[in-house]
Amino acid sequence: MRSVYAIAVLAVLSSCATQSQALAGSQPTATGVALARGRFDLNCPGATATVLSSDYIQPAVQGAWMNVGVNRLEYTIGVEGCGQRKTYVVICQEGSTTCFAANSQGGQ
């Protein structure tokens, strides 16, 4: 019985490392997407970006035999320059090099 618990603990710990690695691996792409959008929105080519938070989001429906949906990597990124600041939520699909940057405040 102890071996079953040990295997379960190792599985959880290894998945955490994998999630952290996925977030770290996609962070430069997400930052670049937010920075490009921010530089355009702010009309400020010298703007800089800072990652404020990140989260690994699993599909809403999961089971022993199926997962419906994809894992997503979500970043909240602040872009600042030319006396202005904007915050973007960037969503990336795990295993993909494409990301989408959305305004975090309803398009304002």
C-alpha positions as CSV (number, residue, x, y, z in Angstrom):
1,M,0.0,0.0,0.0
2,R,2.9,2.4,0.8
3,S,4.3,1.9,-2.7
4,V,1.0,3.0,-4.2
5,Y,1.2,6.2,-2.2
6,A,4.8,6.7,-3.1
7,I,4.0,6.4,-6.8
8,A,1.1,8.8,-6.5
9,V,3.3,11.4,-4.7
10,L,6.1,11.0,-7.4
11,A,3.5,11.5,-10.1
12,V,2.2,14.7,-8.6
13,L,5.7,16.0,-8.0
14,S,6.8,15.2,-11.6
15,S,3.8,16.9,-13.0
16,C,4.5,20.0,-11.1
17,A,8.0,20.1,-12.5
18,T,6.6,19.6,-16.0
19,Q,4.1,22.5,-15.5
20,S,6.9,24.8,-14.2
21,Q,9.1,23.8,-17.2
22,A,6.2,24.5,-19.6
23,L,5.6,27.9,-18.1
24,A,9.3,28.8,-18.1
25,G,9.7,27.5,-21.7
26,S,6.8,29.6,-23.2
27,Q,7.5,32.7,-21.1
28,P,9.8,34.4,-23.6
29,T,7.3,33.9,-26.4
30,A,4.4,35.2,-24.3
31,T,6.5,38.2,-23.2
32,G,7.4,39.0,-26.8
33,V,3.7,38.8,-27.9
34,A,2.6,41.2,-25.1
35,L,5.5,43.5,-25.8
36,A,4.7,43.7,-29.5
37,R,1.0,44.4,-28.7
38,G,1.9,46.9,-26.0
39,R,4.4,48.8,-28.2
40,F,1.7,49.2,-30.8
41,D,-1.1,50.1,-28.4
42,L,1.1,52.6,-26.6
43,N,2.7,53.9,-29.8
44,C,6.0,53.4,-27.9
45,P,8.8,51.4,-29.5
46,G,10.9,51.6,-26.4
47,A,8.3,50.0,-24.1
48,T,9.4,47.1,-21.8
49,A,7.5,44.1,-20.5
50,T,7.4,42.5,-17.0
51,V,5.8,39.1,-16.2
52,L,3.4,39.8,-13.3
53,S,2.1,36.2,-12.9
54,S,1.7,32.9,-14.7
55,D,-0.6,29.9,-14.4
56,Y,-0.9,26.4,-15.9
57,I,-4.5,25.7,-16.8
58,Q,-5.6,22.2,-17.4
59,P,-8.7,21.2,-19.5
60,A,-12.0,21.5,-17.6
61,V,-13.1,18.0,-18.4
62,Q,-10.6,15.3,-17.3
63,G,-10.9,11.6,-16.6
64,A,-9.0,8.4,-16.4
65,W,-9.5,7.6,-20.2
66,M,-9.9,11.1,-21.7
67,N,-9.0,14.7,-21.6
68,V,-11.2,17.1,-23.5
69,G,-9.4,20.3,-24.4
70,V,-5.8,21.4,-24.3
71,N,-3.5,22.6,-21.5
72,R,-3.0,26.4,-21.6
73,L,-0.3,28.6,-20.2
74,E,-1.6,31.9,-19.0
75,Y,0.6,34.9,-18.2
76,T,-0.3,38.4,-16.9
77,I,2.2,40.8,-18.4
78,G,2.6,44.5,-17.8
79,V,4.0,46.7,-20.6
80,E,5.3,50.2,-19.7
81,G,6.8,53.0,-21.8
82,C,6.4,56.6,-22.8
83,G,4.7,57.4,-19.5
84,Q,2.0,54.8,-20.1
85,R,1.2,51.3,-18.7
86,K,-1.0,48.5,-19.9
87,T,-1.6,45.0,-18.7
88,Y,-2.2,42.0,-21.0
89,V,-3.3,38.4,-20.3
90,V,-1.4,36.2,-22.7
91,I,-2.7,32.7,-23.4
92,C,-0.5,30.0,-25.1
93,Q,-1.4,26.5,-25.9
94,E,1.1,24.0,-24.4
95,G,3.4,22.6,-27.1
96,S,2.7,25.5,-29.5
97,T,4.7,28.5,-30.4
98,T,1.7,30.8,-30.8
99,C,0.1,32.9,-28.1
100,F,-2.7,35.5,-28.0
101,A,-2.5,38.7,-26.0
102,A,-5.8,40.2,-24.7
103,N,-6.4,43.4,-22.8
104,S,-6.9,42.6,-19.1
105,Q,-9.3,45.4,-18.6
106,G,-12.1,44.9,-21.1
107,G,-10.3,46.6,-24.1
108,Q,-9.6,49.9,-22.4
